[in-house]
């Protein structure tokens, strides 16, 4: 079955950078569009970046020009390079299939996520 393992989060000062990585197993990774999502406390999960199986990308307006999504189909990973981080970027970050999340036993499956904290 599919497994998503996110990593790379941490504490960074405003203006700093982080690179998140997501390891995907249990699926034919190269056939799936993938996305990075984030969820801040008290807010709904939102899509911040998307990459198709062919490498085309889309970004939420709030991160355009600062975040870059990429994928390595040989390693089954999808990364998110985050630059010029702002306090409003602080959230738990998750990767998943796009447009619909992976499902296990009839339920949407999400990994454990990785926390990004932006604070001075």
Backbone bond lengths (Angstrom), bond angles and torsions (degrees), N, CA, C in turn:
res aa  C-N    CA-C-N  psi(-1)  N-CA   C-N-CA  omega(-1)  CA-C   N-CA-C  phi
1 X - - - 1.442 - - 1.525 109.29 -
2 X 1.315 114.52 162.28 1.460 119.63 -175.51 1.524 110.62 -67.92
3 X 1.322 114.89 147.00 1.455 121.88 174.23 1.521 108.63 -139.06
4 X 1.341 115.87 135.04 1.462 122.75 177.94 1.523 108.13 -120.76
5 X 1.321 116.52 126.02 1.456 120.90 179.85 1.522 108.63 -127.09
6 X 1.331 115.14 108.74 1.469 120.92 179.75 1.521 110.51 -93.26
7 X 1.320 116.09 147.14 1.459 120.88 179.45 1.521 109.58 -153.30
8 X 1.328 115.36 168.05 1.455 120.42 173.25 1.514 115.61 105.15
9 X 1.326 117.47 -5.39 1.447 119.21 179.21 1.522 111.76 -71.42
10 X 1.322 114.68 174.45 1.455 119.39 178.79 1.507 111.26 164.63
11 X 1.323 114.37 -166.61 1.461 122.22 179.87 1.527 108.83 -98.45
12 X 1.313 116.15 129.74 1.463 120.44 -179.82 1.527 108.42 -142.05
13 X 1.311 115.98 149.16 1.453 120.42 177.49 1.523 110.57 -77.88
14 X 1.320 117.34 154.39 1.476 119.29 174.58 1.523 110.19 -53.27
15 X 1.320 114.74 136.54 1.456 120.67 -176.66 1.515 113.78 91.08
16 X 1.308 116.67 -9.50 1.455 120.91 -178.43 1.508 112.97 -82.59
17 X 1.336 114.63 -175.74 1.471 121.31 -176.11 1.514 110.41 -131.79
18 X 1.311 114.59 152.23 1.470 123.10 171.46 1.512 108.02 -144.22
19 X 1.319 114.46 153.19 1.463 119.93 174.07 1.516 108.37 -123.23
20 X 1.318 115.71 117.64 1.453 122.00 177.89 1.522 109.24 -94.74
21 X 1.321 115.22 149.05 1.447 120.57 177.63 1.521 109.54 -134.20
22 X 1.312 115.34 145.94 1.464 121.20 178.33 1.522 108.39 -130.33
23 X 1.316 115.73 121.44 1.462 121.75 176.08 1.516 108.66 -96.27
24 X 1.308 115.88 128.39 1.461 122.15 -176.04 1.526 109.48 -116.85
25 X 1.305 116.75 131.83 1.461 120.96 176.82 1.517 109.38 -138.46
26 X 1.332 115.32 163.19 1.454 120.51 176.19 1.513 115.13 82.64
27 X 1.302 116.90 14.29 1.458 121.57 178.05 1.527 108.65 -152.32
28 X 1.320 115.69 163.59 1.472 119.39 176.04 1.523 106.40 -82.05
29 X 1.320 114.83 88.73 1.455 121.98 -169.84 1.520 112.30 -55.65
30 X 1.309 116.58 -42.78 1.465 120.22 -172.09 1.527 112.78 -64.00
31 X 1.311 118.27 -18.38 1.463 121.32 -178.21 1.524 113.14 -87.45
32 X 1.328 116.49 -10.60 1.463 120.81 -172.90 1.520 113.00 -103.16
33 X 1.338 115.01 134.77 1.459 118.00 163.38 1.523 106.92 -71.41
34 X 1.321 115.75 146.04 1.465 120.83 -177.14 1.520 110.39 -128.76
35 X 1.302 115.19 155.00 1.458 119.76 178.85 1.507 111.57 -137.84
36 X 1.327 114.48 155.88 1.458 121.48 168.09 1.531 106.75 -107.79
37 X 1.320 113.99 132.59 1.446 122.77 -178.92 1.529 108.21 -120.43
38 X 1.327 115.96 162.76 1.457 118.68 172.51 1.520 109.25 -143.67
39 X 1.317 113.57 153.82 1.455 120.08 178.74 1.520 108.90 -139.89
40 X 1.305 115.12 116.79 1.459 121.22 176.13 1.524 108.30 -91.91
41 X 1.328 117.87 156.37 1.470 120.52 179.97 1.527 111.62 -54.89
42 X 1.318 115.41 130.58 1.462 120.36 177.73 1.510 114.94 78.46
43 X 1.327 116.71 3.65 1.467 120.18 -178.88 1.521 110.45 -121.62
44 X 1.316 114.94 160.62 1.460 119.96 177.36 1.521 110.36 -76.90
45 X 1.308 114.98 153.34 1.453 120.71 175.42 1.526 108.93 -65.21
46 X 1.321 116.66 136.54 1.456 120.86 -179.20 1.527 110.20 -129.87
47 X 1.318 114.67 148.50 1.459 121.12 176.44 1.520 108.81 -82.06
48 X 1.328 116.98 128.86 1.461 119.65 179.65 1.523 112.58 -108.59
49 X 1.332 117.38 -27.34 1.458 119.58 -179.34 1.521 109.29 -156.37
50 X 1.316 114.76 148.91 1.454 121.12 -176.88 1.523 108.76 -139.61
51 X 1.342 115.22 143.61 1.458 120.03 176.19 1.514 107.93 -136.87
52 X 1.324 116.54 130.88 1.460 120.63 -179.96 1.522 110.48 -79.22
53 X 1.316 115.76 173.62 1.457 120.06 177.34 1.520 110.99 -62.05
54 X 1.330 116.20 -27.25 1.454 120.66 -179.79 1.509 114.50 -90.38
55 X 1.343 116.78 -3.80 1.452 120.03 175.72 1.522 115.77 101.16
56 X 1.323 118.21 1.36 1.468 119.51 176.01 1.526 109.21 -72.14
57 X 1.327 116.10 144.21 1.461 120.10 -173.96 1.535 112.14 -125.16
58 X 1.313 114.35 153.10 1.457 122.26 173.61 1.525 107.61 -140.47
59 X 1.342 115.08 150.32 1.456 120.06 -177.62 1.517 111.29 -135.48
60 X 1.312 115.53 149.32 1.459 120.18 169.96 1.519 108.13 -65.81
61 X 1.313 115.81 147.83 1.461 120.09 -179.03 1.532 111.90 -56.70
62 X 1.318 115.97 -33.16 1.463 120.61 -175.39 1.527 112.97 -68.22
63 X 1.330 117.97 -18.43 1.469 120.26 -177.48 1.522 112.52 -120.45
64 X 1.306 117.02 -3.65 1.466 121.26 -177.30 1.529 110.13 -57.78
65 X 1.317 115.67 131.49 1.458 120.59 -179.59 1.514 114.17 88.18
66 X 1.321 117.11 -11.79 1.468 121.01 -179.34 1.532 111.74 -115.32
67 X 1.326 116.91 -33.97 1.465 121.85 -177.31 1.527 109.24 -107.56
68 X 1.316 115.76 147.35 1.461 122.04 175.96 1.519 109.45 -134.87
69 X 1.322 115.78 124.04 1.460 120.97 177.32 1.527 108.28 -98.85
70 X 1.334 115.31 142.93 1.460 120.14 178.04 1.518 108.84 -147.57
71 X 1.309 115.94 164.23 1.464 119.46 179.72 1.513 109.48 -140.71
72 X 1.322 114.92 153.07 1.456 122.76 175.18 1.524 106.56 -127.05
73 X 1.319 116.07 100.99 1.460 119.58 -176.34 1.533 112.57 -69.79
74 X 1.303 117.44 -20.03 1.465 120.23 176.70 1.525 111.54 -74.83
75 X 1.329 115.35 -31.80 1.464 120.15 -178.79 1.526 112.82 -101.40
76 X 1.332 116.79 -4.44 1.467 121.17 -177.81 1.526 111.54 58.01
77 X 1.314 115.39 46.37 1.455 120.12 179.01 1.533 110.98 -128.87
78 X 1.315 114.55 151.29 1.457 121.20 172.35 1.527 107.05 -130.37
79 X 1.310 117.17 128.69 1.449 123.21 -175.02 1.521 111.20 -113.14
80 X 1.324 114.80 158.77 1.455 121.29 174.18 1.527 108.04 -134.54
81 X 1.322 116.00 109.55 1.454 121.59 175.13 1.521 107.97 -87.66
82 X 1.323 115.20 122.20 1.461 120.37 -176.42 1.520 109.16 -117.43
83 X 1.311 116.42 117.41 1.456 121.99 179.37 1.525 109.80 -116.15
84 X 1.312 115.50 164.17 1.471 121.52 177.72 1.521 111.18 49.29
85 X 1.309 115.25 48.73 1.463 119.92 -175.45 1.517 111.69 -65.06
86 X 1.324 114.16 144.63 1.460 122.63 -178.64 1.526 109.30 -119.75
87 X 1.313 117.82 158.09 1.473 119.25 177.17 1.528 112.35 -55.71
88 X 1.309 117.36 -32.21 1.468 119.52 -179.99 1.521 113.29 -73.05
89 X 1.323 118.18 -7.08 1.464 121.34 174.22 1.525 111.91 -83.35
90 X 1.308 116.64 -8.18 1.452 120.78 -177.52 1.524 110.03 -65.58
91 X 1.335 115.87 123.97 1.459 121.76 -175.65 1.518 108.66 -177.27
92 X 1.320 115.10 171.65 1.455 120.92 166.49 1.525 107.62 -86.87
93 X 1.311 116.53 131.75 1.458 121.81 -176.47 1.525 110.24 -109.44
94 X 1.317 115.02 137.29 1.458 122.40 -177.30 1.528 109.70 -132.39
95 X 1.315 116.15 150.34 1.459 119.64 169.47 1.527 107.78 -110.31
96 X 1.312 115.33 156.50 1.456 120.56 175.72 1.514 108.96 -169.55
97 X 1.287 115.00 171.20 1.451 121.26 177.86 1.523 108.88 -67.88
98 X 1.321 113.60 152.56 1.448 121.33 174.77 1.529 108.63 -121.71
99 X 1.343 120.52 144.30 1.464 125.59 -2.27 1.522 114.24 -82.89
100 X 1.321 117.56 -15.66 1.462 119.75 -178.19 1.514 109.82 -109.15
101 X 1.320 117.66 137.95 1.463 119.99 -179.67 1.520 111.59 -67.06
102 X 1.312 115.90 158.13 1.447 120.17 172.89 1.529 109.44 -60.03
103 X 1.297 114.76 151.71 1.460 119.28 178.55 1.521 109.74 -126.88
104 X 1.313 115.17 142.02 1.463 121.88 175.38 1.512 106.80 -129.44
105 X 1.318 115.05 125.98 1.472 121.58 179.74 1.522 111.25 50.29
106 X 1.312 115.74 44.86 1.452 121.15 173.64 1.508 115.92 79.21
107 X 1.346 117.01 5.51 1.464 119.53 -178.88 1.517 109.96 -124.45
108 X 1.329 115.63 147.89 1.457 119.70 174.52 1.525 109.11 -60.00
109 X 1.323 114.76 135.27 1.458 120.01 -179.40 1.522 109.18 -109.95
110 X 1.318 116.22 130.92 1.459 122.52 174.76 1.518 108.88 -128.06
111 X 1.307 116.39 144.72 1.453 120.34 175.08 1.524 110.70 -73.16
112 X 1.322 115.50 -170.98 1.464 119.55 -176.87 1.523 112.44 -79.82
113 X 1.326 116.14 -14.89 1.451 119.68 -179.98 1.516 112.27 77.35
114 X 1.325 115.67 171.45 1.461 121.39 175.64 1.524 107.61 -137.75
115 X 1.317 115.90 133.08 1.464 121.66 -172.87 1.533 110.89 -86.20
116 X 1.305 114.96 131.55 1.463 121.56 174.19 1.521 108.01 -114.10
117 X 1.315 115.92 122.05 1.460 121.97 178.75 1.525 108.53 -117.73
118 X 1.309 115.82 124.00 1.469 121.39 -179.67 1.524 107.35 -115.06
119 X 1.324 114.78 110.06 1.459 119.34 -175.27 1.510 109.85 -159.61
120 X 1.317 114.70 146.45 1.455 119.04 176.42 1.527 109.85 -93.32
